[in-house]
Amino acid sequence: MGLSGFPAVPHAARRLPELWSGGRGGSLGDGKHQLTRAAEAFHTSWDQECDAVEYVVGWGLEHRTLEKIRAIGVDEIQYAKGHKYLTLVYQIDQGLTRLLWIGKERTIESFQGFFTVIGEPLAAQIEFVCSDMCQPYLDVIRQKCSQALHILDRFHIVAKMNQALDDVRAAESRKMAQDGTHLANYLSRSLPMNSSDESFCMGMEIAALSRNS
């Protein structure tokens, strides 16, 4: 599967696009379904497929080299019902994209575990960090990668901007409605209560327009 040191398996390569066509989306629960499909395709059991994956992952960790890391991305993935998450850290250098670390939950302690693994000298070389606006991630990045350019997820930036616009609109609407009420109260005290009085009627119309605008 593209890992140096492993022999090519032509028939497996032909089946991989079909077996893993589900893409990257979804929760980790999809992985079990994909392993089941793979086991059926290769006429093995789910346990054998799981053992094979564990072997490949173990081999990769044993032979992994952590040299200079210029760019990382951090995100979470839900792996079970009830808001259970894993923190994933990727290396996203140009020409080298790989999963570096997985931590349980999306907490400060979880993300700090990644920097404990790579050590301060390697962390000091990181130039770019991509993340969403999860507060624990922001806190750790500020503490451990203050030298890096922090790139925020575009989706969350747009969501925050839209929320800010909604807040401004709501505040302006409340202010205009309040001003219209004050104007109506002032006119009702200042002008005579006479429906035939043109000044009174005009004043109340202005007040009504202020409340409805």
C-alpha positions as CSV (number, residue, x, y, z in Angstrom):
1,M,0.0,0.0,0.0
2,G,2.7,2.4,-0.9
3,L,4.9,1.8,2.2
4,S,8.5,1.1,1.3
5,G,9.7,-2.3,2.4
6,F,6.4,-4.0,1.6
7,P,6.0,-6.1,-1.5
8,A,3.4,-5.0,-4.1
9,V,0.1,-7.0,-4.2
10,P,-1.4,-6.4,-7.7
11,H,-4.8,-7.9,-7.0
12,A,-5.1,-6.0,-3.8
13,A,-4.2,-2.7,-5.5
14,R,-7.0,-3.3,-8.0
15,R,-9.5,-3.7,-5.2
16,L,-8.5,-0.8,-3.0
17,P,-10.4,1.9,-4.8
18,E,-13.6,-0.2,-4.5
19,L,-13.0,-1.1,-0.9
20,W,-12.1,2.4,0.4
21,S,-14.4,4.4,-1.9
22,G,-16.2,5.8,1.2
23,G,-13.6,8.6,1.4
24,R,-12.3,10.4,4.4
25,G,-15.7,11.6,5.8
26,G,-17.6,10.0,8.6
27,S,-16.7,8.7,12.0
28,L,-14.2,6.0,12.9
29,G,-17.2,3.6,13.1
30,D,-17.0,3.5,9.3
31,G,-13.5,1.8,9.6
32,K,-15.0,-1.3,11.0
33,H,-17.4,-1.6,8.1
34,Q,-14.5,-1.0,5.6
35,L,-12.5,-3.7,7.3
36,T,-15.4,-6.1,7.1
37,R,-15.7,-5.4,3.4
38,A,-11.9,-5.9,2.9
39,A,-12.1,-9.2,4.8
40,E,-14.9,-10.4,2.5
41,A,-13.0,-9.4,-0.6
42,F,-9.8,-11.1,0.4
43,H,-11.6,-14.2,1.9
44,T,-10.2,-13.6,5.4
45,S,-11.8,-12.8,8.8
46,W,-12.3,-9.4,10.4
47,D,-9.8,-10.3,13.1
48,Q,-7.2,-11.1,10.5
49,E,-7.8,-7.8,8.8
50,C,-7.5,-6.0,12.1
51,D,-4.3,-7.8,13.0
52,A,-2.9,-6.8,9.6
53,V,-3.7,-3.2,10.1
54,E,-2.2,-3.2,13.6
55,Y,1.0,-4.8,12.1
56,V,1.3,-2.2,9.4
57,V,0.7,0.7,11.9
58,G,3.2,-0.8,14.3
59,W,5.8,-1.2,11.5
60,G,5.2,2.4,10.4
61,L,5.6,3.8,13.9
62,E,8.8,1.8,14.4
63,H,10.4,3.1,11.2
64,R,8.9,6.6,11.3
65,T,11.4,9.4,11.3
66,L,10.5,12.8,12.8
67,E,12.8,15.2,11.2
68,K,11.9,18.8,10.5
69,I,8.2,19.5,10.6
70,R,7.2,22.8,9.0
71,A,3.5,22.6,9.0
72,I,0.9,20.7,11.1
73,G,-2.9,20.5,11.2
74,V,-5.0,19.5,14.2
75,D,-8.6,18.4,14.1
76,E,-11.0,16.2,16.0
77,I,-13.0,13.2,14.8
78,Q,-16.0,11.6,16.5
79,Y,-15.6,7.9,17.2
80,A,-18.7,7.0,19.1
81,K,-22.1,8.4,20.1
82,G,-22.3,10.8,23.0
83,H,-19.7,13.3,21.9
84,K,-16.6,11.1,22.2
85,Y,-13.7,12.5,20.2
86,L,-10.1,11.9,19.2
87,T,-7.6,14.6,18.5
88,L,-5.7,14.0,15.3
89,V,-2.4,15.8,14.3
90,Y,-1.2,15.7,10.8
91,Q,2.0,16.8,9.1
92,I,1.0,18.9,6.1
93,D,4.3,19.9,4.6
94,Q,4.4,20.3,0.9
95,G,5.1,16.9,-0.6
96,L,4.7,15.1,2.8
97,T,1.3,14.6,4.4
98,R,0.9,12.0,7.1
99,L,-0.8,11.3,10.4
100,L,1.6,12.0,13.2
101,W,-0.4,11.5,16.4
102,I,-3.8,10.5,17.9
103,G,-4.9,11.5,21.3
104,K,-8.1,10.7,23.3
105,E,-10.6,13.5,23.7
106,R,-10.2,17.1,22.5
107,T,-8.7,18.7,25.6
108,I,-5.6,20.7,26.4
109,E,-4.0,17.7,28.0
110,S,-4.7,15.6,25.0
111,F,-3.1,18.0,22.5
112,Q,-0.2,18.7,24.8
113,G,0.6,15.0,24.5
114,F,1.6,15.5,20.9
115,F,4.2,18.1,21.8
116,T,5.5,15.9,24.6
117,V,6.2,13.2,22.0
118,I,8.0,15.4,19.5
119,G,9.9,17.5,22.1
120,E,10.6,21.2,22.3
121,P,13.4,21.4,19.7
122,L,11.1,19.9,17.0
123,A,8.1,22.0,18.1
124,A,10.2,25.2,17.8
125,Q,10.8,24.4,14.1
126,I,7.1,24.4,13.3
127,E,6.2,27.4,11.0
128,F,2.5,26.9,10.2
129,V,-0.4,25.5,12.3
130,C,-3.9,24.9,10.9
131,S,-6.8,24.3,13.2
132,D,-10.4,25.1,13.8
133,M,-11.5,27.4,16.7
134,C,-11.7,24.8,19.4
135,Q,-10.6,26.6,22.5
136,P,-8.3,23.9,23.9
137,Y,-6.4,23.7,20.6
138,L,-6.1,27.5,20.5
139,D,-4.6,27.5,24.0
140,V,-2.1,24.8,23.3
141,I,-1.0,26.4,20.0
142,R,-0.5,29.8,21.8
143,Q,1.6,28.1,24.4
144,K,3.6,25.6,22.3
145,C,3.8,27.2,18.8
146,S,3.8,30.9,19.4
147,Q,6.4,31.3,16.7
148,A,4.2,29.7,14.0
149,L,1.7,31.3,11.7
150,H,-1.7,30.2,12.9
151,I,-4.2,29.5,10.1
152,L,-7.8,29.2,11.2
153,D,-10.4,27.0,9.4
154,R,-12.3,29.1,6.9
155,F,-15.7,27.6,7.8
156,H,-15.4,28.6,11.5
157,I,-14.2,32.2,10.5
158,V,-17.3,32.7,8.3
159,A,-19.5,31.2,11.0
160,K,-18.1,33.6,13.6
161,M,-18.5,36.6,11.2
162,N,-22.1,35.7,10.5
163,Q,-22.8,35.4,14.3
164,A,-21.2,38.8,14.8
165,L,-23.4,40.4,12.1
166,D,-26.5,38.8,13.6
167,D,-25.6,40.2,17.0
168,V,-25.1,43.7,15.5
169,R,-28.5,43.5,13.7
170,A,-30.3,42.4,16.8
171,A,-28.7,45.1,18.9
172,E,-29.6,47.8,16.3
173,S,-33.2,46.5,16.1
174,R,-33.6,46.7,19.9
175,K,-32.2,50.2,20.0
176,M,-34.4,51.4,17.2
177,A,-37.5,49.8,18.8
178,Q,-36.5,51.4,22.1
179,D,-36.0,54.8,20.5
180,G,-39.4,54.6,18.8
181,T,-41.1,53.7,22.1
182,H,-39.4,56.7,23.8
183,L,-40.6,59.0,21.0
184,A,-44.2,57.7,21.3
185,N,-44.2,58.3,25.0
186,Y,-42.8,61.8,24.6
187,L,-45.4,62.8,22.0
188,S,-48.3,61.4,24.0
189,R,-47.2,63.6,26.9
190,S,-46.4,66.7,24.9
191,L,-49.3,66.8,22.4
192,P,-53.0,67.1,23.3
193,M,-54.9,63.9,23.1
194,N,-57.2,65.1,20.3
195,S,-57.6,62.8,17.3
196,S,-58.5,65.8,15.1
197,D,-55.3,67.6,15.9
198,E,-53.0,67.1,12.9
199,S,-49.8,67.6,14.9
200,F,-50.8,64.8,17.3
201,C,-51.6,62.4,14.5
202,M,-48.5,63.2,12.6
203,G,-46.3,62.7,15.7
204,M,-47.9,59.3,16.5
205,E,-47.3,58.2,12.8
206,I,-43.6,59.1,13.1
207,A,-43.4,57.2,16.3
208,A,-45.0,54.1,14.7
209,L,-42.6,54.3,11.8
210,S,-39.7,54.4,14.2
211,R,-40.8,51.3,16.0
212,N,-41.4,49.4,12.8
213,S,-38.2,50.3,11.0
